[in-house]
Amino acid sequence: MRLLDLRVAARQLRAEPFNASVLILGLALALAASYLLAVMLGERYRPDPALQEPERIVMLDFHGNMPGRQEDWFLGAPFALHEALQKSGAPLQHLSRSSNDWLTLRVGERQQRSAVLALDVSAVELFGLRSLQGDLKACLSRPDTIVLRQSLARQLFGERPALGQLLHAGKHMLSVCALLADPGSQSTLREPAFIGFDSPAAELDEEMRSAWFQITGRIYGRLAPGASAAQVGALAQALLDASPIMKQLPPDWTADGRKAAFMRALPITRLPFEGREGRLRVQALWALGGVAVLLLSLALLNFINLSSVRTVQRQREIAVRKSLGLGPRRLLLQFAAEAQLSIALAAALAVLLAWLMVPWLAGVLQLPVPDSLLQALPLLGLAAGCTLLGGLVCLYPAWLAWRQNAAAALQGRQASEGASGRWLRRTLTVLQFGVALLVCSLALILSLQNRHVLARDLGFDPHGVLALRMPDGASPALAEDLRQALAQRPEVQALAWSDSVPGSGRIEREGGFLRADLGSDGGEARKLRVVHVDADFFTLYRIPLLAGQLRTGEQDTVVLDLPALRALGWARAEQAVGQDLRLAYTGLAQRQQSWRIAAVVPQLVLESTRQPSQPHAFALKRSEQVLATGRGAWVLNLRLREGEPASLARAEALIAPIWKRYVPDQALQLEAVEAAMQEPYRADLRLAELVTASSVLALALAGFGVYALAAYLVQRHARELVLRKLYGASAGQALTRLLREFAGLLLIAALLALPLSWWLGQSYLSQFADRAAMGLWPQALALLGLLLVSLIASLHHGLQAMAMRPVLALKS
């Protein structure tokens, strides 16, 4: 390839700036999406470079097998297993425990709520941790020290040296004794702060350390030489089966040789792909990678189409070059230079677009921003891929140019690409249309389902309600004082306690209920979902009572919704009020309790759309009943008066002074209930955003393809269009043939793509128990959108043809 070839290629781009811009921009967008997703997916599959032999580092994992419940692997293990493994002589080195918690770190007036990892000293060698300042092992072995990442140290101490400084971590005073570099995008341990596992700030009591069915952290270890993960997993299972807890379990948990739980040793190289979140994230990456490949295919098809149109239009130039002795090799190199120049410009723009888009995409996928985006190896891979693409896409235009008759072109007789070329172009256009229809239909299906999720009737009104999480270790007196102080504010309309934010799915309890009035023959217990609230909960969320009444301060009472009422066998709400229920909580800590039915409310929907709607029992509690045990998981729900701004910033400004008066050492944790209710759907909302963006890009690329096809058809049928016009045909009549060809290609694409989009859409919707009623509307709207794009893209060339002077068209 010579410099002259590149000069000719640059001249071709300058000669048709609009076509060149369309080609380069479309290809750059597709290359940016492909490059960005390839880098992010590659980082998920590559282990942390700081680890030595990462495939030999395992994490002990626990899977509950409680009767009547379907559970996933916890990606954690009971700490009691740590001591058992040590005593058994397990083939593991650097056995280490970790426990993650959120603490409020305070330095003077600065507060920062941060994830803090409690870690054994052995983890330093296991994970290859290296401190920038201080002795990391000594820090983790002391109870009064903390290790900070550089970014967190700057947030807390500014530009002052952090080493040796004191800070409050919750209720504990700790000294900063080491600094770590900020984690890379592939780091296994990403927490911004570390403390010793035995530090009082970790608040790991003896029960947490010795319980066999309490998963509060992780256990890691390195396989000894000759040991395997399967061998360690089998040993862990044997230790669990022989643990003393097995004798305390209900009989049905271990009947007929049933395993009460399962253990495995999971290599940490598989951690990014395990658990529901990990699997969904990887599935989303692979799905988006497939979409990126489709978009790249569309862009390359556009490249070939536009290059072919340009080749047909350059017949005389090519004929002159061939008549001057240009051989097939030189002709191929010329077209390769033109392709490589366009693709190189698109690749440079793609790197810039990827750099601009990576924070957004990382946030949408909830992944760290990749470190390797602008590193040499990925960029070399992009360059090599673009070189290969350039070599492929130049073959067809070069072949088309070589087979043209030079003598006929020099005599002014314009040739076409032939029947085979026309069919190839039509096939490529059908593929473009089909991909655009497929992606747009799927985007509409996701959007309609998400719209249904957000607009469905829940039976209660969360709009404008805010949830204030109680501080760690909140006492009943503190909680009630805080509530009373907020109740005295004129802006606050209502307050109510609940064990969690309604509809967020953060806490799920189930209990088996029997009617006391049926005696011992009450039949099988009915499983209800149990929610702990106070009597003001129903007023705050505007839930009407169908029967009964609520009295503040009542104990051992319950409110049922209509599905629970019917599940227990009552036909009318009045029949159930005042009756007693016997309840047994499911789980390890099973206990019996008797409750009186105080009231009945309409059906409430607190489950995500992936779960079938369940009957609910609302246990009425007071704050002192639930906060007396220590850490408060409860939230204080509050609704501001009508007319008061319900924004989070406005509410924080109102609550912050009161919060600081009662809880000066912890950060305020306030959130909108509606936002918390969307947590189970955030992965779907993120996926919908990405697929929608892909569909817009696919439509744009399809429009570019239609533009190229229209340019070619107008050029090929210019004489026919002019003759029709001369004989009195209207613009619509003259363009009939052009529109007929587009309609035929679009019909074939629809017959291929729409059934596939319907099948894929049904596969996606099958994971939802509550689906949107959408029928075939997504496919119809996608087809209509593509029709509009095709019409707009083809009108430009059609109107140009109708405005052409007849003498010029008949001369050519």
TAMO-V459040 format. One record per backbone hydrogen bond with DSSP energy under -0.5 kcal/mol. CO is the residue of the C=O (numbers start at 1). NH is the residue of the N-H. E is the energy in kcal/mol with one decimal. If there is no record, write none. Layout:
co	nh	e
CO	NH	E
CO	NH	E
//
This chain:
co	nh	e
2	6	-1.4
3	7	-2.1
4	8	-2.5
5	9	-2.2
6	10	-2.6
7	11	-2.2
8	12	-2.0
9	13	-1.8
10	14	-2.2
11	15	-1.9
12	16	-1.1
14	17	-0.6
16	20	-2.6
17	21	-2.5
18	22	-2.6
19	23	-2.5
20	24	-2.7
21	25	-2.6
22	26	-2.0
23	27	-2.0
24	28	-2.6
25	29	-2.4
26	30	-1.9
27	31	-2.7
28	32	-2.7
29	33	-2.2
30	34	-2.3
31	35	-2.9
32	36	-2.6
33	37	-2.2
34	38	-2.2
35	39	-2.3
36	40	-2.3
37	41	-2.7
38	42	-2.3
39	43	-1.9
40	44	-1.2
41	45	-1.3
42	46	-1.4
48	51	-1.8
51	53	-0.5
53	56	-2.2
54	57	-1.5
56	58	-0.5
56	223	-3.2
57	268	-2.4
58	221	-1.8
59	266	-3.1
61	264	-1.7
62	74	-3.0
63	262	-2.7
66	69	-1.7
69	71	-0.6
76	62	-1.5
78	81	-1.5
79	82	-1.3
79	83	-0.8
80	84	-1.6
81	85	-2.6
82	86	-1.9
83	87	-2.4
84	88	-1.7
85	89	-0.6
85	90	-2.0
86	89	-0.8
90	92	-2.8
91	224	-2.5
93	222	-3.1
96	220	-3.4
97	120	-1.6
98	218	-2.6
99	118	-3.0
101	103	-0.5
101	116	-3.5
103	105	-0.7
103	114	-2.8
104	170	-2.3
105	112	-2.4
106	168	-2.7
107	110	-2.2
110	107	-2.5
112	105	-2.9
112	114	-0.6
114	103	-2.5
115	193	-0.7
116	101	-2.1
116	118	-0.6
117	195	-2.3
118	99	-1.8
119	197	-1.6
120	123	-1.5
121	124	-1.9
122	126	-1.9
123	127	-2.7
124	128	-0.5
124	129	-1.7
130	181	-0.5
133	179	-2.2
134	136	-0.8
135	139	-1.9
136	140	-2.2
137	141	-1.1
138	142	-0.5
139	142	-1.2
142	145	-0.6
144	175	-2.2
146	177	-1.9
146	178	-0.7
147	194	-2.5
148	180	-2.6
149	153	-2.3
150	154	-2.1
151	155	-1.7
152	156	-2.0
153	157	-2.9
154	158	-1.8
157	160	-1.7
162	165	-2.2
165	176	-2.9
167	169	-0.5
167	174	-3.0
168	106	-2.6
168	170	-0.6
169	171	-0.5
169	172	-1.8
172	169	-3.4
172	174	-0.5
174	167	-2.5
175	146	-2.2
175	177	-0.6
176	164	-3.7
177	135	-0.5
178	148	-1.8
179	132	-3.0
179	133	-1.3
180	150	-1.7
184	187	-1.4
188	190	-0.7
192	149	-2.5
193	117	-2.5
194	147	-3.1
195	119	-2.7
196	199	-1.7
199	202	-1.6
200	203	-1.3
203	205	-0.9
205	209	-1.7
206	210	-1.8
207	211	-1.9
208	79	-0.6
211	80	-0.9
213	215	-0.5
214	216	-0.9
217	77	-2.0
218	98	-2.3
219	60	-2.5
220	96	-2.7
221	58	-3.0
222	93	-3.4
224	227	-2.5
228	232	-1.9
229	233	-2.6
230	234	-2.3
231	235	-1.8
232	236	-2.5
233	237	-2.1
234	238	-2.1
235	239	-2.3
236	240	-2.2
237	241	-2.6
238	242	-1.6
240	243	-1.3
243	246	-1.4
244	247	-1.1
245	248	-1.5
245	249	-0.6
246	249	-0.7
250	253	-1.7
250	254	-0.6
251	254	-1.0
251	255	-0.6
254	257	-0.9
255	258	-1.3
260	65	-1.9
262	63	-2.5
264	61	-2.9
264	266	-0.6
265	267	-0.6
266	59	-2.5
267	270	-2.3
268	271	-1.0
270	273	-1.5
271	274	-1.5
274	278	-0.7
275	279	-2.7
276	280	-2.6
277	281	-2.4
278	282	-2.4
279	283	-2.8
280	284	-2.5
281	285	-2.2
282	286	-2.8
283	287	-3.0
284	288	-2.8
285	289	-2.3
286	290	-2.4
287	291	-2.2
288	292	-2.7
289	293	-2.2
290	294	-2.2
291	295	-2.8
292	296	-2.6
293	297	-2.4
294	298	-2.6
295	299	-2.6
296	300	-2.5
297	301	-2.5
298	302	-2.4
299	303	-2.2
300	304	-2.6
301	305	-2.7
302	306	-3.1
303	307	-2.5
304	308	-2.3
305	309	-2.6
306	310	-2.3
307	311	-2.1
308	312	-2.4
309	313	-2.0
310	314	-1.1
312	315	-1.0
314	318	-2.5
315	319	-2.7
316	320	-2.4
317	321	-2.0
318	322	-2.6
319	323	-2.4
320	324	-1.3
321	326	-2.0
322	325	-1.6
327	331	-2.4
328	332	-2.4
329	333	-2.3
330	334	-2.1
331	335	-2.2
332	336	-2.5
333	337	-2.4
334	338	-2.0
335	339	-2.4
336	340	-3.0
337	341	-2.3
338	342	-1.8
339	343	-2.6
340	344	-2.6
341	345	-2.2
342	346	-2.2
343	347	-2.7
344	348	-2.3
345	349	-2.1
346	350	-2.3
347	351	-2.2
348	352	-1.6
349	353	-2.5
350	354	-2.9
351	355	-2.2
352	356	-1.9
353	357	-2.3
354	358	-1.8
357	361	-2.6
358	362	-2.7
359	363	-2.1
360	364	-2.4
361	365	-2.5
362	366	-0.7
362	367	-2.5
370	373	-0.6
372	375	-1.2
375	379	-1.8
376	380	-2.8
377	381	-2.3
378	382	-2.5
379	383	-2.5
380	384	-2.8
381	385	-2.5
382	386	-2.5
383	387	-2.2
384	388	-2.2
385	389	-2.5
386	390	-2.7
387	391	-1.9
388	392	-1.7
389	393	-2.8
390	394	-1.0
392	395	-1.2
392	396	-0.5
393	397	-0.6
394	398	-2.0
395	399	-2.5
396	400	-2.7
397	401	-2.3
398	402	-2.2
399	403	-1.8
401	404	-0.8
404	406	-0.8
405	409	-1.9
406	410	-2.3
407	411	-1.5
408	413	-2.5
409	412	-1.1
412	414	-0.9
417	421	-0.7
418	422	-2.2
419	423	-2.4
420	424	-2.2
421	425	-2.5
422	426	-2.5
423	427	-2.4
424	428	-2.4
425	429	-2.3
426	430	-2.5
427	431	-2.2
428	432	-2.2
429	433	-2.8
430	434	-2.8
431	435	-2.6
432	436	-2.2
433	437	-2.6
434	438	-2.5
435	439	-2.7
436	440	-2.4
437	441	-2.4
438	442	-2.1
439	443	-2.3
440	444	-2.2
441	445	-2.2
442	446	-2.5
443	447	-2.3
444	448	-2.7
445	449	-2.2
446	450	-2.4
447	451	-2.4
448	452	-2.0
449	453	-2.2
450	454	-2.1
451	455	-1.3
452	456	-1.1
456	458	-0.6
458	605	-2.6
460	462	-0.7
462	465	-2.0
464	640	-0.6
465	673	-2.4
466	638	-2.6
467	469	-0.6
467	671	-1.9
468	636	-3.1
471	474	-1.7
471	632	-0.7
475	479	-2.5
476	480	-2.4
477	481	-2.5
478	482	-2.5
479	483	-2.1
480	484	-2.6
481	485	-2.2
482	486	-1.9
483	487	-2.5
484	488	-1.2
486	489	-1.5
489	492	-1.2
491	641	-3.0
494	639	-2.2
496	637	-3.3
497	534	-1.5
498	635	-2.6
501	504	-2.0
509	530	-2.0
510	586	-1.9
511	513	-0.6
511	528	-2.6
512	584	-1.9
513	526	-2.7
514	582	-3.0
515	518	-1.0
516	519	-1.5
518	521	-0.8
519	522	-1.0
525	527	-0.5
526	513	-2.7
526	528	-0.5
528	511	-2.3
528	530	-0.5
529	617	-2.8
530	509	-0.5
531	533	-0.6
531	619	-2.2
532	499	-2.2
533	621	-3.3
534	537	-1.5
535	538	-0.5
536	540	-2.3
537	541	-2.1
538	543	-3.1
539	542	-1.1
541	461	-2.3
542	544	-0.6
544	546	-0.5
544	602	-0.7
547	600	-2.1
551	554	-1.7
556	596	-2.3
557	620	-2.1
558	598	-2.8
558	599	-0.9
559	618	-3.5
560	601	-2.6
561	565	-2.2
562	566	-2.4
563	567	-2.2
564	568	-1.6
565	570	-2.0
566	569	-1.2
572	575	-0.7
572	576	-0.7
573	576	-1.0
573	577	-1.4
576	579	-2.2
579	597	-3.0
580	516	-2.2
580	517	-0.5
581	583	-0.5
581	595	-2.6
582	514	-2.4
583	593	-2.1
584	512	-2.7
588	590	-1.9
591	585	-1.3
593	583	-3.5
595	581	-3.4
596	558	-2.4
596	598	-0.6
597	578	-3.0
598	549	-1.1
599	560	-1.9
600	546	-3.1
600	547	-1.3
601	562	-0.9
604	606	-0.7
608	611	-1.7
609	769	-2.4
609	770	-2.1
615	529	-2.6
616	561	-1.7
617	531	-2.3
617	619	-0.8
618	559	-2.2
618	620	-0.5
619	533	-2.4
622	625	-1.4
622	626	-0.9
623	626	-0.7
623	627	-2.4
624	628	-0.6
627	630	-1.2
629	631	-0.5
631	633	-0.8
634	470	-2.2
635	498	-1.6
635	637	-0.7
636	468	-2.3
637	496	-2.1
638	466	-2.7
639	493	-2.8
639	494	-1.6
641	644	-2.2
647	651	-2.3
648	652	-2.6
649	653	-2.1
650	654	-1.4
651	655	-2.6
652	656	-2.9
653	657	-0.5
655	659	-2.8
656	660	-2.6
657	661	-1.3
658	662	-1.5
659	663	-4.0
663	666	-0.9
668	670	-0.6
669	469	-2.4
671	467	-3.2
672	676	-2.1
673	677	-2.4
674	678	-0.8
675	678	-0.7
676	679	-1.5
678	681	-1.4
678	682	-0.6
679	682	-1.3
681	685	-3.0
682	686	-2.8
683	687	-2.4
684	688	-2.5
685	689	-2.1
686	690	-2.2
687	691	-2.8
688	692	-2.6
689	693	-2.4
690	694	-2.3
691	695	-2.5
692	696	-2.4
693	697	-2.0
694	698	-2.8
695	699	-2.7
696	700	-2.2
697	701	-2.7
698	702	-2.7
699	703	-2.5
700	704	-2.1
701	705	-2.4
702	706	-2.6
703	707	-2.3
704	708	-2.2
705	709	-2.5
706	710	-3.1
707	711	-2.3
708	712	-2.1
709	713	-2.8
710	714	-2.7
711	715	-2.0
712	716	-2.5
713	717	-2.6
715	718	-0.7
717	721	-2.6
718	722	-2.3
719	723	-2.8
720	724	-2.3
721	725	-2.1
722	726	-2.6
723	727	-1.8
724	729	-2.6
725	728	-1.6
730	734	-2.8
731	735	-1.7
733	736	-1.2
735	739	-2.6
736	740	-2.6
737	741	-2.1
738	742	-1.7
739	743	-2.6
740	744	-2.2
741	745	-2.0
742	746	-2.5
743	747	-2.3
744	748	-2.0
745	749	-2.2
746	750	-2.3
747	751	-2.2
748	752	-1.5
749	753	-3.1
750	754	-1.9
752	756	-0.7
753	757	-2.6
754	758	-2.3
755	759	-2.2
756	760	-2.6
757	761	-2.5
758	762	-2.4
759	763	-2.0
760	764	-2.0
761	765	-2.6
762	766	-1.4
764	767	-1.2
765	768	-2.0
769	771	-0.6
772	774	-1.0
774	777	-2.1
776	780	-2.3
777	781	-2.9
778	782	-2.3
779	783	-2.3
780	784	-2.4
781	785	-2.6
782	786	-2.2
783	787	-2.2
784	788	-2.2
785	789	-2.4
786	790	-2.7
787	791	-2.5
788	792	-2.7
789	793	-2.6
790	794	-2.2
791	795	-1.8
792	796	-0.8
793	797	-0.5
794	798	-2.3
795	799	-3.1
796	800	-1.6
797	801	-2.4
798	802	-2.0
799	803	-1.5
801	804	-0.9
805	808	-0.9
805	809	-1.6
806	810	-2.5
807	811	-1.4
808	812	-1.4
//
